[in-house]
Amino acid sequence: MGVPHSGRGCTDRLVPMKSVARLICTASIALVLPLSACGSSDEEPAADSTPTQTMSVVTQGFDSLEDLSDYVAESLDGVEVHLESETNPDFDAQNEADRLHVDFTSDQQRAADMEATALIVQAASQAAFDYDILMVTGDVSAGEWSYLYDRDTVKKLTSDGSIVVADVWDAAEQSFDTLHR
């Protein structure tokens, strides 16, 4: 038994049914294989997105660590805010810079972590309490990463009422980051 076959430049002839079935099966497999290769596995890391370009500086001031912490915690998970002078019993106010520590749980995505850092820097620029150095730390399962900014750098980054997210890490005075490099 055969199926009529008409092709361009071919004469009409009968093609056996087994050949048609094999042809359909082979074509189906050829289409399915490339499609299955496009799927993502759970083991592959998600593609990193691009950070937002700019972020507006918040207009409200923060009179206390709690106010700053509450503001940052609205956007980030696991936020801890403290001044070194208040948590380190060995802090020497005469010889050491007072660090404002802002730690949060990082999702290990470069763009999201950069945006989180910019959010913290712009908020810290509105702090009414004293600090000398801002230390932003992302806590991840493999350790942590940190960026340090002196108060003048924080002011410079936010002086025009916005902050350029892509520039925030490059502006740091010091960094400890093996995760994103």
PEKA-V625249 format. One record per pair of residues at least 24 apart in sequence whose ideal C-beta (glycine too) atoms are under 7 Angstrom apart, sorted by the first residue. I is the first residue (numbers start at 0). J is the second residue. Records with the same first field share a line. If there is no record, write none. Layout:
I->J / J
This chain:
47->108 / 109 / 110
48->110
49->110
50->110 / 113 / 114 / 164 / 165
51->114 / 164
52->163 / 164
53->161 / 162 / 163 / 164
54->117 / 118 / 121 / 161 / 162 / 164
55->160 / 161
56->121 / 124 / 157 / 160 / 161 / 162
57->121 / 122 / 125
59->125
60->125 / 127
61->122 / 125 / 126 / 127
62->127 / 128
63->128
67->122 / 126
70->122
71->101 / 118 / 119 / 122
74->118
75->103 / 115
76->103 / 104
77->103 / 104 / 138
78->103
82->130
96->131 / 132
97->129 / 130 / 131
98->130 / 132 / 134
99->123 / 130 / 132 / 133 / 134
100->134 / 136
101->135
102->136 / 138
103->137 / 138
104->138
105->137 / 138 / 139
107->139 / 178
109->179
112->137 / 179
113->164 / 167 / 168
114->164
116->146 / 167 / 168
117->162 / 164 / 167
120->148 / 153 / 156 / 157 / 162 / 167
121->157 / 162
123->153
124->153 / 154 / 157
139->178
141->178
144->175 / 176 / 178 / 179
145->174 / 175
146->171 / 174
147->171 / 172 / 173
148->172
